[in-house]
Amino acid sequence: MSERPEIEIQRQTAFGDDGQLEVTETSVETSLEDFGADVDHRDRDSQLDQPEASEFGVDDRPEVEDSDKGDQASLFADTAEDQQTLAGDDAADRCLFEE
């Protein structure tokens, strides 16, 4: 393996008011807010509790049950195996939504 030399920062530059690079004595920190972006700084909690395994390679996480299906809808109707449509087609293969 080759050893890489450590790069030492000699000078830091920043764009000045006239658009030209200028050497600065202090480090410059920027944020997306400096460029007009709206940044949300709130700490967010996870929507689902994400359990973790006790060690790598062992999946001993507890089962997470979906308590609320929300606005999700089934794509296919709940039908009996032998149920047919009026046209004689298999009703279980029929999508509830038009394409």
C-alpha positions as CSV (number, residue, x, y, z in Angstrom):
1,M,0.0,0.0,0.0
2,S,1.3,3.4,-0.9
3,E,1.5,6.1,1.7
4,R,-0.2,9.3,0.7
5,P,1.3,12.6,1.9
6,E,-1.0,14.6,4.1
7,I,-2.2,17.7,2.4
8,E,-1.7,20.8,4.4
9,I,-3.9,23.8,3.7
10,Q,-1.8,26.9,3.2
11,R,-4.4,29.5,2.4
12,Q,-8.1,29.7,2.1
13,T,-9.9,31.9,-0.4
14,A,-13.4,33.1,-0.8
15,F,-15.3,35.1,-3.4
16,G,-15.4,38.8,-2.6
17,D,-18.2,41.3,-3.3
18,D,-16.7,41.9,-6.8
19,G,-16.7,38.2,-7.7
20,Q,-13.0,37.8,-7.5
21,L,-11.2,35.3,-5.2
22,E,-9.6,36.8,-2.1
23,V,-7.4,35.2,0.5
24,T,-9.1,35.0,3.9
25,E,-7.5,34.8,7.3
26,T,-10.4,32.9,8.9
27,S,-12.3,29.9,7.7
28,V,-15.5,30.5,5.8
29,E,-18.6,28.5,6.6
30,T,-21.5,28.6,4.3
31,S,-25.0,27.2,4.4
32,L,-27.8,26.6,1.9
33,E,-29.5,29.6,3.6
34,D,-26.8,31.8,2.2
35,F,-28.1,31.0,-1.2
36,G,-31.7,31.6,-0.5
37,A,-32.8,28.0,0.4
38,D,-35.3,27.4,3.1
39,V,-33.7,25.0,5.6
40,D,-35.7,23.3,8.3
41,H,-33.7,23.0,11.5
42,R,-36.3,21.1,13.6
43,D,-35.2,17.8,15.0
44,R,-37.4,15.2,13.4
45,D,-38.5,11.9,15.0
46,S,-38.7,8.8,12.8
47,Q,-42.2,8.0,11.6
48,L,-41.6,4.3,12.3
49,D,-39.6,2.9,15.1
50,Q,-36.7,1.2,13.4
51,P,-35.5,-1.7,15.6
52,E,-31.8,-2.7,15.3
53,A,-30.2,-6.2,15.4
54,S,-28.1,-7.1,18.4
55,E,-25.1,-7.8,16.2
56,F,-24.0,-7.9,12.5
57,G,-25.4,-10.9,10.6
58,V,-28.1,-11.7,13.1
59,D,-31.6,-10.6,12.3
60,D,-33.2,-10.8,15.8
61,R,-35.3,-7.6,15.3
62,P,-38.8,-7.8,16.6
63,E,-41.7,-7.8,14.1
64,V,-43.2,-4.3,13.5
65,E,-46.9,-4.5,12.8
66,D,-48.7,-2.0,10.6
67,S,-51.3,-0.5,12.9
68,D,-52.8,1.9,10.4
69,K,-52.9,1.3,6.7
70,G,-53.7,5.0,6.1
71,D,-55.0,5.9,2.7
72,Q,-53.7,2.7,1.0
73,A,-56.3,0.8,-1.0
74,S,-56.2,-2.6,-2.5
75,L,-55.6,-2.9,-6.2
76,F,-57.7,-6.1,-6.5
77,A,-61.0,-7.0,-5.0
78,D,-61.3,-9.7,-2.3
79,T,-63.1,-12.4,-4.2
80,A,-63.7,-16.1,-4.0
81,E,-61.5,-18.3,-6.1
82,D,-64.3,-19.3,-8.5
83,Q,-66.0,-15.9,-8.7
84,Q,-66.5,-14.5,-12.2
85,T,-67.4,-11.2,-13.7
86,L,-70.6,-10.7,-15.7
87,A,-68.5,-11.3,-18.9
88,G,-67.3,-14.6,-17.5
89,D,-63.7,-13.5,-16.7
90,D,-61.9,-14.4,-13.5
91,A,-62.9,-11.7,-11.0
92,A,-59.7,-12.1,-8.8
93,D,-57.6,-10.9,-11.7
94,R,-59.6,-7.7,-12.3
95,C,-57.9,-4.5,-11.2
96,L,-60.2,-2.1,-9.3
97,F,-58.8,1.0,-11.0
98,E,-59.0,1.8,-14.6
99,E,-55.7,2.2,-16.5
